[in-house]
Every structure is written in structure tokens, then in C-alpha cells.
Amino acid sequence: MAQNINPATYKHILFFTGAGMSAESGVPTYRGKGGIWGSYSIEEYACQQAFDRDPEKVLGFHEKRRRCVLDCLPHEGHRVIAGIPNACVVTQNIDGMHQRAGSKEVIELHGSLWRLRCQSCGFKKEDYREKFETTRCDCGDRLRPDIIWFGDMLDAVVMSKASQAIRNCDLFISIGTSGTVWPAAGFPDLARQSGAYCIEINPEPSGATSYDRVFERPAGEVLPELFGKV
């Protein structure tokens, strides 16, 4: 049984979540056993070149992903996080599961499955339907999923916002991420250097030395124990 944490004793609580957080809800991961890229080719479905070559094929794949995610529901861990008033989420996930659970402050490092953007004018469109409402911008160009595909540059503004949030936190909780993809892999050290108490929740721990406590169990079990019924 994990020792309870009183959220009121911390000014800024930050949850850093990866694929393992969503996998508990049944959302397929990208890499690893059963990962999407074991069945689909990155070069055909998840890069700018694929979109330029066959946009309908790429958009169809992402609609399939949206249907899959809609069949999944936030788990108890998502709901605990959403119930903590002073919590910020920095996530590597694109599925919007934190928002569906009720979290308000969510920084999405890799974009969103539920947003499209225009490559010409920069317009962004939220679209929460199973099928895209439209794939054309008013300027006439195509809309593409607002996701960091392979070969894309990370959004510098988003990364800066995430880094600042981590520097400001006094409790850092990493959930379901291997901690191997940079620059996000450096977040635990950044939190530690800024004076935060650091916790890892992961059935397969990253092995990073930045953490004060490590729980080798799913977040859906550990978070209700740590925070109780928030």
C-alpha cells in the first residue's frame, strides 16, 4: 500500500505521462510488443512524405486510430489526476485521454489526434469526431493531423512551456514512459535539479536514478492509493 500524499502540501504537481498510461485503458502503443509499428509502416502512414504522396491513405489510417481510441475509456489513474486542482500534465500521448477524464492543464509534446493544422497558413482545427469533418482549410490547402510525425521537428513553444512547468513543480510524477526519447528523457533530471520530489510509476521501471520512489505497478492502482479519492 502506497503512503498517501496530500496534494495541498505541494504548490505545483506535475504528471509526466507516456504510452504506458494510455495502454492501461487499452490504447495500443506505438512501439514494443503489440505496437502499431509492428503492423503498419512508418514510411506509409506516419511521416510528411507519406502524407504528400497519399494524403487520403494517411488520413484514413488516423481515422482508424481515432475510432480505436474512442472505444477506450480513461482509467482510475486518469480520474485521480483530473481531480487534483494544482496538477499539470505533460504528456507524450496524442490520444486526449487526460482531457476526456477532465484534466484542464495538459501540455501535449507530440500533438493531438483530435486536431488538424494547415501547412500553409498555420490554422488549427479541433475535431473530436470519429471521421474528420473536413480535411481542407479555408485557404484551400489540405489539413494534416497536428501530430509530431517521424522526421518532424518538435514544437519549440510547446517544449519551452513543458520545461518551464517542470522547473516550477515541487512534485514530479512520471508514469508509463521508458525515459529514452530525448529531449523528454531529461525531464526527470530537470525536475530533480529544480528541487522537486520525484516519483516513477511504471510496471517496467526506466532505471533512471532521478527518482526518490519507484512503484512497479500500474498507475490505475498506485494513484488512488497515493492520493485517495481526490
C-alpha distance (Angstrom), angle and dihedral (degrees) to the residues before:
residue distance angle dihedral
M1 . . .
A2 3.82 . .
Q3 3.78 118.3 .
N4 3.80 111.7 -106.7
I5 3.81 121.2 -105.1
N6 3.79 120.4 -150.0
P7 3.84 106.5 -143.2
A8 3.81 90.0 -155.4
T9 3.82 90.4 68.7
Y10 3.82 90.5 65.7
K11 3.80 127.6 64.7
H12 3.79 97.8 -157.8
I13 3.81 122.9 20.7
L14 3.79 116.6 -172.3
F15 3.80 126.7 -167.0
F16 3.80 116.2 -161.5
T17 3.80 108.6 -163.8
G18 3.78 134.8 -171.9
A19 3.79 139.5 177.1
G20 3.80 94.0 -61.5
M21 3.80 90.8 65.2
S22 3.80 92.0 58.8
A23 3.81 94.2 37.4
E24 3.82 87.8 68.0
S25 3.81 86.6 63.8
G26 3.80 91.6 50.3
V27 3.81 97.2 -100.5
P28 3.83 107.7 147.5
T29 3.79 115.3 -116.4
Y30 3.78 122.8 -129.5
R31 3.77 99.8 -132.0
G32 3.79 134.8 29.0
K33 3.78 129.7 36.2
G34 3.81 110.5 -5.4
G35 3.81 91.1 2.5
I36 3.78 120.7 157.1
W37 3.81 93.8 -115.7
G38 3.76 88.9 61.9
S39 3.81 88.4 67.7
Y40 3.81 103.3 27.0
S41 3.78 130.6 49.8
I42 3.79 117.4 -118.6
E43 3.81 89.0 -148.7
E44 3.81 90.9 57.5
Y45 3.79 101.8 40.6
A46 3.81 114.5 15.2
C47 3.78 113.4 46.0
Q48 3.80 137.4 69.7
Q49 3.81 91.8 -110.5
A50 3.82 90.7 57.9
F51 3.81 90.8 50.1
D52 3.81 92.6 48.5
R53 3.81 90.3 48.5
D54 3.83 98.8 45.5
P55 3.83 114.5 -0.2
E56 3.80 94.4 173.2
K57 3.79 91.7 56.2
V58 3.81 92.0 49.7
L59 3.81 93.5 45.1
G60 3.80 90.2 48.8
F61 3.79 90.0 54.0
H62 3.80 91.2 51.3
E63 3.79 91.4 49.0
K64 3.78 87.8 54.5
R65 3.81 88.6 52.0
R66 3.81 90.3 50.8
R67 3.81 91.2 52.7
C68 3.80 89.9 49.8
V69 3.81 92.9 50.9
L70 3.81 92.7 46.9
D71 3.81 88.3 58.0
C72 3.83 88.5 60.4
L73 3.79 127.4 75.0
P74 3.83 132.9 -150.6
H75 3.80 111.5 -96.5
E76 3.79 129.3 -136.7
G77 3.80 91.6 -85.9
H78 3.80 91.2 58.9
R79 3.80 90.1 49.5
V80 3.81 93.5 49.7
I81 3.81 90.6 53.1
A82 3.81 91.5 47.6
G83 3.80 89.6 53.4
I84 3.81 95.2 57.4
P85 3.83 107.9 93.5
N86 3.82 97.4 -156.0
A87 3.80 96.8 44.4
C88 3.79 126.9 120.1
V89 3.81 122.5 -168.8
V90 3.79 124.2 -148.1
T91 3.78 107.6 -173.3
Q92 3.78 138.4 -176.2
N93 3.81 88.7 -161.3
I94 3.79 123.8 100.4
D95 3.81 98.7 -164.9
G96 3.83 100.0 92.9
M97 3.81 92.0 -130.5
H98 3.81 92.8 139.2
Q99 3.81 91.3 54.6
R100 3.80 91.5 47.7
A101 3.81 88.1 54.7
G102 3.81 90.0 53.2
S103 3.82 105.1 -97.5
K104 3.81 111.2 150.4
E105 3.81 104.4 -172.1
V106 3.81 106.0 57.2
I107 3.80 124.2 153.4
E108 3.81 110.1 -161.5
L109 3.80 110.4 -155.5
H110 3.80 95.4 -172.6
G111 3.80 100.7 35.3
S112 3.79 130.0 -112.0
L113 3.77 136.8 -67.8
W114 3.82 86.1 -145.9
R115 3.79 98.1 58.1
L116 3.80 134.0 73.0
R117 3.79 128.3 -164.3
C118 3.77 137.1 -164.2
Q119 3.77 116.0 -122.3
S120 3.81 92.4 -154.1
C121 3.81 106.8 46.6
G122 3.82 101.3 14.3
F123 3.82 95.3 -120.2
K124 3.80 113.8 158.9
K125 3.79 125.9 -155.0
E126 3.79 128.1 -165.3
D127 3.80 109.4 -142.0
Y128 3.81 119.6 176.2
R129 3.79 97.7 174.4
E130 3.78 125.4 114.6
K131 3.81 88.2 -121.2
F132 3.80 122.8 36.7
E133 3.80 112.5 -96.3
T134 3.80 89.4 -144.5
T135 3.78 136.1 -12.8
R136 3.81 95.3 -159.6
C137 3.80 126.9 86.4
D138 3.81 121.1 -139.4
C139 3.80 86.7 -111.7
G140 3.81 89.2 63.0
D141 3.80 100.4 -109.8
R142 3.79 124.3 115.6
L143 3.79 122.3 -93.7
R144 3.78 116.0 -129.5
P145 3.82 128.4 -164.4
D146 3.81 109.1 -83.2
I147 3.79 91.7 -125.4
I148 3.79 131.0 125.1
W149 3.78 99.7 -112.4
F150 3.80 125.4 -167.5
G151 3.78 106.9 -71.5
D152 3.82 94.1 22.2
M153 3.77 121.8 122.0
L154 3.79 117.4 -116.9
D155 3.80 114.0 -109.0
A156 3.81 104.7 -98.3
V157 3.83 93.1 -153.8
V158 3.81 92.2 52.4
M159 3.80 92.3 46.6
S160 3.80 91.6 49.2
K161 3.80 90.9 50.1
A162 3.82 91.1 49.4
S163 3.80 93.2 47.9
Q164 3.80 91.7 49.9
A165 3.81 91.6 49.5
I166 3.81 90.0 51.8
R167 3.80 92.4 48.5
N168 3.81 89.2 52.7
C169 3.81 97.5 48.0
D170 3.79 123.8 100.2
L171 3.82 94.8 -169.3
F172 3.81 118.6 44.6
I173 3.81 119.2 -173.5
S174 3.80 119.0 -176.0
I175 3.80 116.0 -162.0
G176 3.79 130.7 -170.3
T177 3.78 100.4 -19.4
S178 3.79 127.6 123.6
G179 3.79 92.4 -143.5
T180 3.81 92.7 -136.9
V181 3.82 102.5 109.4
W182 3.80 114.2 87.7
P183 2.97 140.8 -106.4
A184 3.82 88.5 19.4
A185 3.80 89.6 51.8
G186 3.79 87.4 72.0
F187 3.82 94.6 57.2
P188 3.84 96.8 92.3
D189 3.81 91.3 53.1
L190 3.81 90.5 46.5
A191 3.81 90.5 52.9
R192 3.78 92.0 46.6
Q193 3.80 93.3 49.0
S194 3.81 89.0 50.6
G195 3.81 90.8 56.9
A196 3.81 100.8 -101.6
Y197 3.78 123.7 147.6
C198 3.81 104.6 -118.7
I199 3.80 129.0 -147.0
E200 3.80 130.3 178.1
I201 3.81 122.6 -156.4
N202 3.78 111.9 -171.7
P203 3.83 134.3 126.5
E204 3.81 84.8 -141.9
P205 3.83 104.5 40.8
S206 3.77 118.7 -145.4
G207 3.79 93.8 -131.1
A208 3.81 91.5 -128.3
T209 3.80 114.3 152.9
S210 3.81 95.1 -143.3
Y211 3.80 96.1 87.6
D212 3.80 127.3 97.6
R213 3.82 91.8 -163.6
V214 3.80 132.9 18.7
F215 3.81 125.6 -163.3
E216 3.81 114.6 -164.0
R217 3.80 93.8 -158.4
P218 3.82 137.6 86.3
A219 3.80 119.2 -76.1
G220 3.80 90.7 -124.4
E221 3.80 87.6 67.0
V222 3.80 102.0 34.6
L223 3.81 102.2 44.3
P224 3.83 95.8 57.1
E225 3.80 88.0 50.2
L226 3.79 93.4 48.0
F227 3.78 97.5 45.3
G228 3.79 103.8 19.4
K229 3.79 117.8 -150.4
V230 3.80 100.2 -21.9
